[in-house]
Amino acid sequence: MAVAAGRGEGRSNGPSGFATFIVRVERDNAGVISGVVEWVRTGERMRFYGLAAIGEVIKRMVERAKW
């Protein structure tokens, strides 16, 4: 896993730029984590269950996309 902190790091110079996602996370009374990932450009939303699933959801969205 790669993580970059700070403004401007990792900027894309490619023609398509970055894909932007909004991740909404909630935890219920039992402590179960779930939420929704939304691709800003397309408005597509996919639900996830568990923190580990967030990356998989984004991966699926990007692999299906034509961009």
Biopython code that builds the backbone (N, CA, C, O; Angstrom):
import numpy as np
from Bio.PDB.StructureBuilder import StructureBuilder

atoms = [
    (1, "MET", "N", (0.840, -1.166, 0.000)),
    (1, "MET", "CA", (0.000, 0.000, 0.000)),
    (1, "MET", "C", (0.891, 1.237, 0.000)),
    (1, "MET", "O", (1.853, 1.315, 0.765)),
    (2, "ALA", "N", (0.572, 2.196, -0.853)),
    (2, "ALA", "CA", (1.323, 3.446, -0.925)),
    (2, "ALA", "C", (0.460, 4.579, -0.408)),
    (2, "ALA", "O", (-0.710, 4.698, -0.770)),
    (3, "VAL", "N", (1.036, 5.399, 0.427)),
    (3, "VAL", "CA", (0.310, 6.536, 0.979)),
    (3, "VAL", "C", (1.198, 7.758, 0.850)),
    (3, "VAL", "O", (2.370, 7.719, 1.225)),
    (4, "ALA", "N", (0.643, 8.853, 0.318)),
    (4, "ALA", "CA", (1.385, 10.109, 0.204)),
    (4, "ALA", "C", (0.627, 11.167, 0.978)),
    (4, "ALA", "O", (-0.598, 11.250, 0.889)),
    (5, "ALA", "N", (1.336, 11.961, 1.724)),
    (5, "ALA", "CA", (0.703, 13.022, 2.499)),
    (5, "ALA", "C", (1.154, 14.369, 1.955)),
    (5, "ALA", "O", (2.228, 14.485, 1.364)),
    (6, "GLY", "N", (0.343, 15.361, 2.156)),
    (6, "GLY", "CA", (0.717, 16.710, 1.756)),
    (6, "GLY", "C", (0.043, 17.125, 0.461)),
    (6, "GLY", "O", (-0.452, 16.294, -0.300)),
    (7, "ARG", "N", (0.037, 18.405, 0.234)),
    (7, "ARG", "CA", (-0.612, 18.933, -0.959)),
    (7, "ARG", "C", (0.292, 18.816, -2.164)),
    (7, "ARG", "O", (1.490, 19.090, -2.086)),
    (8, "GLY", "N", (-0.286, 18.407, -3.282)),
    (8, "GLY", "CA", (0.439, 18.410, -4.529)),
    (8, "GLY", "C", (1.265, 17.176, -4.814)),
    (8, "GLY", "O", (1.742, 17.008, -5.936)),
    (9, "GLU", "N", (1.449, 16.313, -3.841)),
    (9, "GLU", "CA", (2.244, 15.118, -4.082)),
    (9, "GLU", "C", (1.469, 14.145, -4.955)),
    (9, "GLU", "O", (0.261, 13.972, -4.794)),
    (10, "GLY", "N", (2.175, 13.516, -5.875)),
    (10, "GLY", "CA", (1.548, 12.494, -6.689)),
    (10, "GLY", "C", (0.611, 13.021, -7.750)),
    (10, "GLY", "O", (-0.246, 12.282, -8.234)),
    (11, "ARG", "N", (0.747, 14.260, -8.120)),
    (11, "ARG", "CA", (-0.148, 14.811, -9.144)),
    (11, "ARG", "C", (0.048, 14.098, -10.465)),
    (11, "ARG", "O", (1.163, 13.729, -10.832)),
    (12, "SER", "N", (-1.055, 13.912, -11.172)),
    (12, "SER", "CA", (-1.006, 13.230, -12.454)),
    (12, "SER", "C", (-0.759, 14.236, -13.563)),
    (12, "SER", "O", (-1.392, 15.291, -13.605)),
    (13, "ASN", "N", (0.153, 13.912, -14.453)),
    (13, "ASN", "CA", (0.390, 14.739, -15.630)),
    (13, "ASN", "C", (-0.260, 14.144, -16.863)),
    (13, "ASN", "O", (-0.157, 14.698, -17.957)),
    (14, "GLY", "N", (-0.933, 13.010, -16.684)),
    (14, "GLY", "CA", (-1.578, 12.335, -17.798)),
    (14, "GLY", "C", (-2.811, 13.069, -18.275)),
    (14, "GLY", "O", (-3.309, 13.961, -17.588)),
    (15, "PRO", "N", (-3.312, 12.701, -19.450)),
    (15, "PRO", "CA", (-4.454, 13.401, -20.031)),
    (15, "PRO", "C", (-5.754, 13.207, -19.252)),
    (15, "PRO", "O", (-6.640, 14.058, -19.317)),
    (16, "SER", "N", (-5.880, 12.102, -18.517)),
    (16, "SER", "CA", (-7.146, 11.849, -17.836)),
    (16, "SER", "C", (-7.152, 12.324, -16.390)),
    (16, "SER", "O", (-8.225, 12.433, -15.796)),
    (17, "GLY", "N", (-5.996, 12.610, -15.805)),
    (17, "GLY", "CA", (-5.936, 13.096, -14.428)),
    (17, "GLY", "C", (-6.359, 12.049, -13.424)),
    (17, "GLY", "O", (-6.416, 10.858, -13.729)),
    (18, "PHE", "N", (-6.654, 12.504, -12.230)),
    (18, "PHE", "CA", (-7.063, 11.618, -11.154)),
    (18, "PHE", "C", (-8.559, 11.354, -11.185)),
    (18, "PHE", "O", (-9.336, 12.177, -11.670)),
    (19, "ALA", "N", (-8.952, 10.214, -10.670)),
    (19, "ALA", "CA", (-10.365, 9.936, -10.412)),
    (19, "ALA", "C", (-10.630, 10.337, -8.967)),
    (19, "ALA", "O", (-9.821, 10.046, -8.085)),
    (20, "THR", "N", (-11.754, 11.003, -8.715)),
    (20, "THR", "CA", (-12.089, 11.480, -7.383)),
    (20, "THR", "C", (-13.275, 10.696, -6.839)),
    (20, "THR", "O", (-14.302, 10.553, -7.503)),
    (21, "PHE", "N", (-13.118, 10.193, -5.625)),
    (21, "PHE", "CA", (-14.166, 9.407, -4.976)),
    (21, "PHE", "C", (-14.525, 10.030, -3.640)),
    (21, "PHE", "O", (-13.672, 10.594, -2.955)),
    (22, "ILE", "N", (-15.790, 9.922, -3.279)),
    (22, "ILE", "CA", (-16.263, 10.286, -1.947)),
    (22, "ILE", "C", (-16.584, 8.983, -1.236)),
    (22, "ILE", "O", (-17.296, 8.133, -1.772)),
    (23, "VAL", "N", (-16.057, 8.826, -0.029)),
    (23, "VAL", "CA", (-16.316, 7.619, 0.752)),
    (23, "VAL", "C", (-17.086, 8.030, 1.996)),
    (23, "VAL", "O", (-16.612, 8.831, 2.801)),
    (24, "ARG", "N", (-18.272, 7.471, 2.138)),
    (24, "ARG", "CA", (-19.104, 7.721, 3.313)),
    (24, "ARG", "C", (-19.106, 6.455, 4.162)),
    (24, "ARG", "O", (-19.487, 5.384, 3.691)),
    (25, "VAL", "N", (-18.681, 6.584, 5.404)),
    (25, "VAL", "CA", (-18.525, 5.431, 6.286)),
    (25, "VAL", "C", (-19.422, 5.610, 7.504)),
    (25, "VAL", "O", (-19.524, 6.705, 8.057)),
    (26, "GLU", "N", (-20.068, 4.523, 7.915)),
    (26, "GLU", "CA", (-20.872, 4.561, 9.135)),
    (26, "GLU", "C", (-20.591, 3.306, 9.961)),
    (26, "GLU", "O", (-20.187, 2.266, 9.439)),
    (27, "ARG", "N", (-20.815, 3.440, 11.249)),
    (27, "ARG", "CA", (-20.672, 2.306, 12.159)),
    (27, "ARG", "C", (-21.986, 2.180, 12.921)),
    (27, "ARG", "O", (-22.447, 3.140, 13.538)),
    (28, "ASP", "N", (-22.590, 0.987, 12.874)),
    (28, "ASP", "CA", (-23.864, 0.799, 13.568)),
    (28, "ASP", "C", (-23.632, 0.529, 15.056)),
    (28, "ASP", "O", (-22.491, 0.494, 15.516)),
    (29, "ASN", "N", (-24.711, 0.339, 15.796)),
    (29, "ASN", "CA", (-24.626, 0.127, 17.244)),
    (29, "ASN", "C", (-23.840, -1.127, 17.610)),
    (29, "ASN", "O", (-23.274, -1.207, 18.700)),
    (30, "ALA", "N", (-23.800, -2.102, 16.713)),
    (30, "ALA", "CA", (-23.049, -3.334, 16.958)),
    (30, "ALA", "C", (-21.578, -3.195, 16.569)),
    (30, "ALA", "O", (-20.800, -4.129, 16.762)),
    (31, "GLY", "N", (-21.186, -2.034, 16.022)),
    (31, "GLY", "CA", (-19.804, -1.808, 15.630)),
    (31, "GLY", "C", (-19.486, -2.225, 14.207)),
    (31, "GLY", "O", (-18.327, -2.182, 13.794)),
    (32, "VAL", "N", (-20.503, -2.630, 13.446)),
    (32, "VAL", "CA", (-20.294, -3.056, 12.063)),
    (32, "VAL", "C", (-20.119, -1.819, 11.173)),
    (32, "VAL", "O", (-20.916, -0.883, 11.224)),
    (33, "ILE", "N", (-19.057, -1.837, 10.357)),
    (33, "ILE", "CA", (-18.752, -0.709, 9.482)),
    (33, "ILE", "C", (-19.230, -1.007, 8.072)),
    (33, "ILE", "O", (-18.999, -2.089, 7.534)),
    (34, "SER", "N", (-19.899, -0.026, 7.488)),
    (34, "SER", "CA", (-20.361, -0.126, 6.098)),
    (34, "SER", "C", (-20.420, 1.290, 5.540)),
    (34, "SER", "O", (-20.176, 2.263, 6.253)),
    (35, "GLY", "N", (-20.747, 1.389, 4.259)),
    (35, "GLY", "CA", (-20.852, 2.709, 3.663)),
    (35, "GLY", "C", (-21.014, 2.662, 2.169)),
    (35, "GLY", "O", (-21.369, 1.635, 1.591)),
    (36, "VAL", "N", (-20.747, 3.798, 1.552)),
    (36, "VAL", "CA", (-20.920, 3.964, 0.113)),
    (36, "VAL", "C", (-19.698, 4.673, -0.453)),
    (36, "VAL", "O", (-19.184, 5.621, 0.141)),
    (37, "VAL", "N", (-19.237, 4.199, -1.615)),
    (37, "VAL", "CA", (-18.204, 4.890, -2.385)),
    (37, "VAL", "C", (-18.895, 5.507, -3.589)),
    (37, "VAL", "O", (-19.614, 4.820, -4.315)),
    (38, "GLU", "N", (-18.683, 6.799, -3.805)),
    (38, "GLU", "CA", (-19.276, 7.489, -4.955)),
    (38, "GLU", "C", (-18.168, 8.040, -5.833)),
    (38, "GLU", "O", (-17.258, 8.713, -5.348)),
    (39, "TRP", "N", (-18.246, 7.755, -7.125)),
    (39, "TRP", "CA", (-17.315, 8.322, -8.089)),
    (39, "TRP", "C", (-17.874, 9.675, -8.483)),
    (39, "TRP", "O", (-18.958, 9.755, -9.061)),
    (40, "VAL", "N", (-17.154, 10.728, -8.180)),
    (40, "VAL", "CA", (-17.656, 12.083, -8.376)),
    (40, "VAL", "C", (-18.009, 12.358, -9.836)),
    (40, "VAL", "O", (-19.066, 12.927, -10.112)),
    (41, "ARG", "N", (-17.153, 11.968, -10.768)),
    (41, "ARG", "CA", (-17.369, 12.273, -12.190)),
    (41, "ARG", "C", (-18.642, 11.653, -12.733)),
    (41, "ARG", "O", (-19.362, 12.289, -13.502)),
    (42, "THR", "N", (-18.929, 10.417, -12.341)),
    (42, "THR", "CA", (-20.066, 9.698, -12.920)),
    (42, "THR", "C", (-21.296, 9.653, -12.023)),
    (42, "THR", "O", (-22.404, 9.406, -12.499)),
    (43, "GLY", "N", (-21.109, 9.890, -10.737)),
    (43, "GLY", "CA", (-22.219, 9.777, -9.799)),
    (43, "GLY", "C", (-22.522, 8.333, -9.407)),
    (43, "GLY", "O", (-23.437, 8.079, -8.625)),
    (44, "GLU", "N", (-21.756, 7.390, -9.949)),
    (44, "GLU", "CA", (-21.965, 5.970, -9.623)),
    (44, "GLU", "C", (-21.681, 5.742, -8.145)),
    (44, "GLU", "O", (-20.733, 6.295, -7.587)),
    (45, "ARG", "N", (-22.524, 4.912, -7.516)),
    (45, "ARG", "CA", (-22.353, 4.591, -6.101)),
    (45, "ARG", "C", (-22.369, 3.085, -5.916)),
    (45, "ARG", "O", (-23.155, 2.367, -6.535)),
    (46, "MET", "N", (-21.472, 2.625, -5.040)),
    (46, "MET", "CA", (-21.445, 1.206, -4.681)),
    (46, "MET", "C", (-21.333, 1.099, -3.168)),
    (46, "MET", "O", (-20.559, 1.819, -2.538)),
    (47, "ARG", "N", (-22.105, 0.201, -2.600)),
    (47, "ARG", "CA", (-22.111, -0.038, -1.161)),
    (47, "ARG", "C", (-20.973, -0.996, -0.794)),
    (47, "ARG", "O", (-20.616, -1.869, -1.584)),
    (48, "PHE", "N", (-20.413, -0.831, 0.391)),
    (48, "PHE", "CA", (-19.402, -1.757, 0.890)),
    (48, "PHE", "C", (-19.723, -2.122, 2.332)),
    (48, "PHE", "O", (-20.439, -1.405, 3.032)),
    (49, "TYR", "N", (-19.180, -3.244, 2.751)),
    (49, "TYR", "CA", (-19.336, -3.745, 4.118)),
    (49, "TYR", "C", (-17.952, -4.115, 4.628)),
    (49, "TYR", "O", (-17.327, -5.035, 4.101)),
    (50, "GLY", "N", (-17.465, -3.415, 5.644)),
    (50, "GLY", "CA", (-16.132, -3.637, 6.194)),
    (50, "GLY", "C", (-15.114, -2.716, 5.534)),
    (50, "GLY", "O", (-15.183, -2.454, 4.334)),
    (51, "LEU", "N", (-14.171, -2.230, 6.331)),
    (51, "LEU", "CA", (-13.165, -1.300, 5.816)),
    (51, "LEU", "C", (-12.324, -1.890, 4.698)),
    (51, "LEU", "O", (-11.945, -1.181, 3.766)),
    (52, "ALA", "N", (-12.032, -3.165, 4.779)),
    (52, "ALA", "CA", (-11.191, -3.799, 3.760)),
    (52, "ALA", "C", (-11.833, -3.775, 2.381)),
    (52, "ALA", "O", (-11.129, -3.898, 1.378)),
    (53, "ALA", "N", (-13.137, -3.621, 2.304)),
    (53, "ALA", "CA", (-13.853, -3.657, 1.025)),
    (53, "ALA", "C", (-13.780, -2.340, 0.255)),
    (53, "ALA", "O", (-14.090, -2.320, -0.936)),
    (54, "ILE", "N", (-13.384, -1.248, 0.891)),
    (54, "ILE", "CA", (-13.365, 0.054, 0.212)),
    (54, "ILE", "C", (-12.450, 0.015, -1.021)),
    (54, "ILE", "O", (-12.853, 0.444, -2.102)),
    (55, "GLY", "N", (-11.256, -0.484, -0.867)),
    (55, "GLY", "CA", (-10.316, -0.557, -1.986)),
    (55, "GLY", "C", (-10.825, -1.431, -3.109)),
    (55, "GLY", "O", (-10.640, -1.106, -4.281)),
    (56, "GLU", "N", (-11.463, -2.537, -2.767)),
    (56, "GLU", "CA", (-12.009, -3.441, -3.783)),
    (56, "GLU", "C", (-13.117, -2.766, -4.586)),
    (56, "GLU", "O", (-13.200, -2.940, -5.802)),
    (57, "VAL", "N", (-13.959, -2.003, -3.913)),
    (57, "VAL", "CA", (-15.041, -1.281, -4.605)),
    (57, "VAL", "C", (-14.456, -0.269, -5.590)),
    (57, "VAL", "O", (-14.899, -0.190, -6.735)),
    (58, "ILE", "N", (-13.474, 0.494, -5.152)),
    (58, "ILE", "CA", (-12.846, 1.475, -6.044)),
    (58, "ILE", "C", (-12.172, 0.769, -7.212)),
    (58, "ILE", "O", (-12.283, 1.217, -8.353)),
    (59, "LYS", "N", (-11.486, -0.316, -6.944)),
    (59, "LYS", "CA", (-10.828, -1.087, -8.013)),
    (59, "LYS", "C", (-11.844, -1.522, -9.067)),
    (59, "LYS", "O", (-11.596, -1.366, -10.263)),
    (60, "ARG", "N", (-12.977, -2.062, -8.639)),
    (60, "ARG", "CA", (-14.012, -2.503, -9.593)),
    (60, "ARG", "C", (-14.539, -1.349, -10.428)),
    (60, "ARG", "O", (-14.730, -1.487, -11.636)),
    (61, "MET", "N", (-14.776, -0.207, -9.782)),
    (61, "MET", "CA", (-15.304, 0.956, -10.505)),
    (61, "MET", "C", (-14.316, 1.409, -11.592)),
    (61, "MET", "O", (-14.711, 1.675, -12.727)),
    (62, "VAL", "N", (-13.043, 1.491, -11.233)),
    (62, "VAL", "CA", (-12.020, 1.955, -12.171)),
    (62, "VAL", "C", (-11.819, 0.956, -13.313)),
    (62, "VAL", "O", (-11.667, 1.355, -14.467)),
    (63, "GLU", "N", (-11.819, -0.330, -12.996)),
    (63, "GLU", "CA", (-11.627, -1.345, -14.033)),
    (63, "GLU", "C", (-12.760, -1.345, -15.054)),
    (63, "GLU", "O", (-12.524, -1.629, -16.229)),
    (64, "ARG", "N", (-13.973, -1.037, -14.637)),
    (64, "ARG", "CA", (-15.122, -1.006, -15.557)),
    (64, "ARG", "C", (-15.201, 0.269, -16.376)),
    (64, "ARG", "O", (-15.855, 0.305, -17.419)),
    (65, "ALA", "N", (-14.539, 1.310, -15.907)),
    (65, "ALA", "CA", (-14.688, 2.644, -16.507)),
    (65, "ALA", "C", (-13.997, 2.753, -17.854)),
    (65, "ALA", "O", (-13.030, 2.052, -18.150)),
    (66, "LYS", "N", (-14.532, 3.657, -18.653)),
    (66, "LYS", "CA", (-13.916, 4.005, -19.933)),
    (66, "LYS", "C", (-13.454, 5.452, -19.791)),
    (66, "LYS", "O", (-14.207, 6.386, -20.070)),
    (67, "TRP", "N", (-12.226, 5.622, -19.361)),
    (67, "TRP", "CA", (-11.681, 6.969, -19.161)),
    (67, "TRP", "C", (-10.262, 7.077, -19.529)),
    (67, "TRP", "O", (-9.674, 8.152, -19.412)),
]
sb = StructureBuilder()
sb.init_structure("model")
sb.init_model(0)
sb.init_chain("A")
sb.init_seg("    ")
for serial, (resi, resn, name, xyz) in enumerate(atoms, 1):
    if name == "N":
        sb.init_residue(resn, " ", resi, " ")
    sb.init_atom(name, np.array(xyz, "f"), 0.0, 1.0, " ", f" {name:<3s}", serial, name[0])
structure = sb.get_structure()
